[in-house]
Amino acid sequence: MRKRVLFLLLLLVGCHEVWAWGFYAHQRINQQAVYTLPAEMIGFYKQHLPYITEQAVAPDKRRYAVPEEGARHFIDLDVYGDSAAQKLPRFWETAVKQFSLDTLQRHGIVPWHIGLVQYQLTKAFKHHDLQRILRLSAELGHYVADACVPLHTTRNYNGQFTNQRGIHGLWESRLPELWAPEYDFFIGPAQYLQNPSKTAWEIVARAHAALDSVFSVEKQLTQTFSEDKKYSLEERGATTVKVYSREFSQAYHLGLHGQVERQMRLAVHLVASYWYTAWVDAGQPDIRNLTPLTPEQKQQLELEKTQYQTGEHDARES
């Protein structure tokens, strides 16, 4: 009786919302991406694998401490009408003039931000800046992975408008935690991206196209599962939490026909490809023995970053 009362109370507060892929999935994506790099890069990345893996979740950890961070993880394509991924301006300054900075921040900037971080990583490779290469690699992996998530492309990111609240955590965290050990991460080697900015928009367009099944499969299953079968209680450390039951999660997993696995595999391949492209565009520097930047080099790097953000730099996002 006591457990039943506790279960009902937990149902009232709703499922715990999980942002992004969830810590496990983000770390797994960065980790697997390392193993698809070419011989000239894999030794360096394997040497720093713990950092690349652990820091994959750094952007999520600072979401609530840095006001502008949240917008970097998503884009509400449905706000901008049909074919938004094809029609929205690729140049950041053009987008700001057309929609205003407030509007863009409110509805997400992940494709533009991927372009910025890619540019910064390329510069870090050119300057042999060990610390920035590692930090930007880990964080670029996070943003690219987020762009692969269908629920990061809609205002209805957690099913709050369709009576499906909690679907965010179900798709991005619960399914990978339960089934990722069975996913096939044997994918091809990293590839050079001819236009990384264009690729970022293609990523969100593909993710957005998968939204219908994300919502429709969950809705159909909810009609066949009672509330106490849809959810269960699990011990997480010293806390008892309400989660989607294994039975419901498995049914959702099967109903999506491998969608989460496909998007996770895509994220792994793209993360490695963005790293590889930055390295190639930097001139394929030898990264086996890197030394910190001089103060003068750091100052120049910050100047170039400022020029890029204000549109003065001849950026590659055309």
SULMO-V824588 format. One record per pair of residues at least 6 apart in sequence whose C-alpha atoms are under 6 Angstrom apart, sorted by the first residue. I is the first residue (numbers start at 1). J is the second residue. Records with the same first field share a line. If there is no record, write none. Layout:
# SULMO-V824588
I: J ; J
This chain:
# SULMO-V824588
15: 166
17: 169
18: 169
21: 172 ; 173
22: 173
23: 57
26: 56
27: 53 ; 56
29: 268
30: 53
31: 53
33: 268 ; 272
36: 189 ; 190
37: 190
44: 288
52: 138
55: 138
56: 138 ; 139 ; 142
63: 69 ; 70
71: 105 ; 108 ; 109
72: 109 ; 110
73: 110 ; 146
74: 108 ; 110 ; 152 ; 153
75: 107 ; 108 ; 109 ; 153
76: 107 ; 153 ; 154 ; 155
77: 84 ; 153 ; 154
78: 154
85: 201 ; 205
89: 95
111: 200 ; 201
115: 197
121: 133 ; 136
122: 278 ; 282
124: 132 ; 133
125: 282
126: 282
128: 290
129: 292 ; 293
130: 290
141: 271
145: 267
147: 204
148: 203 ; 207
149: 207
150: 207 ; 208 ; 211
151: 157
153: 208
158: 165 ; 166 ; 167 ; 168
159: 165
190: 272 ; 273
191: 273
192: 273 ; 277
193: 277
197: 317
230: 244 ; 245 ; 248
231: 243 ; 244 ; 245
232: 242 ; 243 ; 245
233: 241 ; 242
234: 240 ; 241
307: 313
